[in-house]
Amino acid sequence: KVKKGLAKATAATGSATSDKVYLVKSVTVGGSPLAAGTTISTTTLLTNAIFKSYDAKMFDSTILAGDRMLVCDNVTAIKQGDTIQQGTSFYIVVAVDIKAPQSEVLAYIAQVRLK
């Protein structure tokens, strides 16, 4: 039900030309103290992901103006420190609220901040 709901919301608010949302994982391999290694990045499409804005009343020391909320299904795990890309914008995951009423994750709700 969660996946279907997010898919419906994405279809209703998005368009064929909307920028997709990706999880970007980067790993640096090789290198030495004197030479940088090679960074390899992989992207994973977050098919059922939507951004929401925070209400200004919620701004405090942890939620800053400009932060956004990313709601996505349980297909791809989101962790603090991950990078999210939408079009040419990159966000860092500041915090994650995992919605799992029992042992199975239903959704990830992440607070993201522009890099």
N, C-alpha and C positions, 0 to 999 in steps of 0.2 A: 504494500500500500504506500509506503514511503517513497519508493522509486517511482511508482505511477504518479503520485502527487507532484513530485519534483519535475518529472517529465512533462506533465500537463502545464505546470507553471512556466517551465522553460519554453514550451511550444506557444503558450499564450502571450508571453512577453517578448520573446525573441523573434528573430527573422532569419532568413537564409544567409543574410550577410552579416549577422551579429558576430562579434569576436567570440571565439570559443574560449573556454577556461581550461588551463592545463596545470598539472602539478609538475614542477621541474626539479629533477634530482641531479646534482652535480657531484662528481667524484674526481679528485686529483690523484693521478697515478704517476709513479716514478718521481724524478726530481732528486735534488740533493740540497744541502744548505747553500750551495752557490748557484744552483740552477733550478728554475721553476719546473714543476712537473707539467704533465698534460692534463687538462681538465676535460672530462667527458660528461656531457649533459644528456639526459634522457627526459622526454616529456611524455606524460600520460594524460590523455583527454579525460576530463571530469564531465562525463556526458550529462548527468543530472545534477548540475551545480548552478546555484543562483546567488547573486550578491544582493544584500539588503543594506540599507543605511541604518546607522544607530540614531535614535532620537537624541536631540541635543541635551535633554534632561539627564542622559546617561553618562555624559562626559565627566570624567574625573581624572585621577592620577593614573589609571590603567587604561581607560578608553579615551583616546584623544580625538579631537576634531579631525576628520578625514579618515578615520578608521572605518573599515567596512566589515560586515558580517558575511561569511561565505557558508552557505548551507549546501551540503552534498550528501549523496547516499553512501551506503556502506561498501561499495565496490572497491574503492581505493582509500586506504587509511591516510589520514591527514595528521601530521605531528607538528608540535611547536618547533619553529625554526625552518620549516619547509618553505619553498618558494612557489608562489602561485603566479601564473602569467595569464593575462587577458589582453590580447592585441599587443600593443607595445608597452603596456604597463606591467610592472613586476611588483609583487607584494610579498612581504615576509609574514609568516604565521606567528602571531604573538601569543595566542592562547587557543586551546581547543576544548570544547565541551563535547564529550562523547555521549550520545543518547543511546543507552543500552539498558532498557528496563530489566532485562535478565542477562544472560551471558552473551547474547548475539547483538552486535552493534546494528542499530537501525539507521543512524545518521551521524554525521560530524558537523558541528557548528563551530566554525573557526573565526577568530578575530584576526583580521589581516590589516597590515599597515603598508603604505606605499614605500618602496625601497628608495 
